[in-house]
Structure formats: C-alpha cells, structure tokens
Amino acid sequence: MQNVPRVRTKHAELTLQDIGGALPGTGEIMASVSSCYAMCWHSAAGGNWDLAAYYLRRTRSLLRGLCVTRPKYADQVLEYDAQVLEHLYQALLAHDRAGFETLFRRGVEQANEYHVATGHPYIRWVLPAEPPEKGLDLG
C-alpha cells in the first residue's frame, strides 16, 4: 500500500482525498461568486463604494480559492482576474461609475464566454434585478 499523506484531527486521521471530498464543489463556490458579484453591482449602484469593493474582493477571493481546489480552471480564473476584476476594482476605488458599469458588463460577458468554453453553455449569468441579500444598506 502506498504511503498516503494523512492529517490527524482530534477524532480521526484524514487523507488528502478525504479533505478534498469535504470541500465545496465548483457549483457551490460559483453560487457564492454570483451572489458577491451581484452585491458588488447593487452596492455601487446605491453609491456604497466601500461595500461594492468589499464584495468584489470577496468575489476575487472565492475565485482564487477555486484555482486551488479546481486547478483545471486556474488559467481562466487568473486571466479573468487580471483582465477584468483588477480593472473593475480600480474603477471602484476611483468611484468611476461609468467605468465601473462598462467593466462590469464586460465581466458578465467574459464569464459567460468561459462557461461556454468549459462545456457549460447552459450557465448564463445575468444580473439579478434585486440584490441577492437583504439587510444591508446599499446606499
């Protein structure tokens, strides 16, 4: 039997395969990305630039984590981060509403192109008319 790396916890020894199986799948991660990206838009639309920047940072963090757990998407995610999200973040920091809107739309188009390229043409993201989360002051 191979020497399989194990992680000892208080209650058990886990293999890296065990730990990987417990991580959220791509669908769960992308659902969180979707929510954060939408909250970014709605926060910026309400003029809450700091909250919009927070949600964009959250989006980037989730996508960077996806690079680790699902490395087959790493090249696309890193390209998206550099070509879209970094520029979008700079527009948020500058409170550039027009630039933000243009870049946000570009981000949606690019994300949907990636869905097609990765064999998921049935996934087409659209901005929800209402924020996905309630209870935050978006203005």
N, C-alpha and C positions, 0 to 999 in steps of 0.2 A: 504494500500500500504506500502511496506517495506521502511525503511529508507535507501535509496541508496546513497552511498557517491558520492558527486559531486565536481567538480573542477570548480571554477569560472574563466572565462577568460574575457577579455575586451568586447567580443561580445556575449558570451553565457555561460551557465552552462553545463558542460560535465560530464557524468557518467564515471566511470572507464571502463565500457563496450564500451562507445563511444571512449575513448582514445585507448583502446586495438584494436578496429577496424581500427584505423588510423595507427597503427604500421605496418612496412613492414612484409610481410609474410615470412615463412621459405624459400621459393624459392628465394626471393629477397636477403635475408641475405646470403644464401648459394652461390648465384651468386657472391656476393661480396667476400665471403670467397675464392671461386675458383680463382677469379682474384688476390687477395692478395697472395694466396699460390703459384700461378704460378709466380707472380712477385718476390716472395722470391727466388724461384729457379733460375730464369733468372738473378737476381741481383747477387746471389752468383756465378753463372757460369761466369759472367762478372768480378768477383773479387770485386764487390762493397758490401763488407760485412756489412757496416753500413746500406745501403739501404735494403739489404736482411733481416737484423734484424728488421728494421722498419716494413717491410711487414709481417714478422712473428708475431710481436707484434700486428699489425693490425688484422691479422687472429685470434689471440687469443682473442682479444677484441670483435670482432664480434661474436665469438662462445660463449664467456661468456655472452654476451647480449642475445643470443639465449636461454641460460639457464633460463633467467628471463622471456622472453616472451613466450617461449615454454618449460615449465618445464618437459614435458614428455621426453625430450632429455637430461636433465641435467646430469644424471648419466653417459651416454655415452660420453658426451662432456667433463665432468670433468676427466673421465678416459683417454680419448684421450689427453687431455691437459697434464696430469701428466705423462703418459707413452710414449707419442710421442713428443708433441710440446716442452715441457720443455727440453728434451734431444737435440732436434733439435736446440733450442735456444742456449744451451751451446756449441754445435758444431760451430754455427755461431760466437759466441763470441771468441772462440778459433781459428777461421779461419781454421777449420779442414775440408778440402774439402772432403776427403774420408769418414769421419764420417758423414758429412752432407748428402752426396749422399745416403749412406746406410739408414740413418734415414728418409730421405725424401721419399725414395721408400717404406719404412715400413709404413710411414704415409699415403701414397696413398693407399696401400693395406688395411690398417686398416679402412680408411674412406669408401672404397668400401664394406668392410665387414659390417660396420654399415648400409650402405644403404640397403643391403640385409636384415639384421636383423630388420630394421624398416619398412619392406614391400615395399621398393623402389629398387628392383633388377635391374630395367631398368636404374637407375642412376649409371653410371660407369665413374668415373673421370679419365682422362688421362692428362698428362702434355702437354699443347699446345707447338708446335714446336717454335712458336714465342711468345714474351711477349704480354699479352693482352692490355697493354697500351703503347702508343708511347710518345716520347718526354722527356724521362728520360735517363740520362747517366747511363747505367747499368755496365759500365766498370770502 
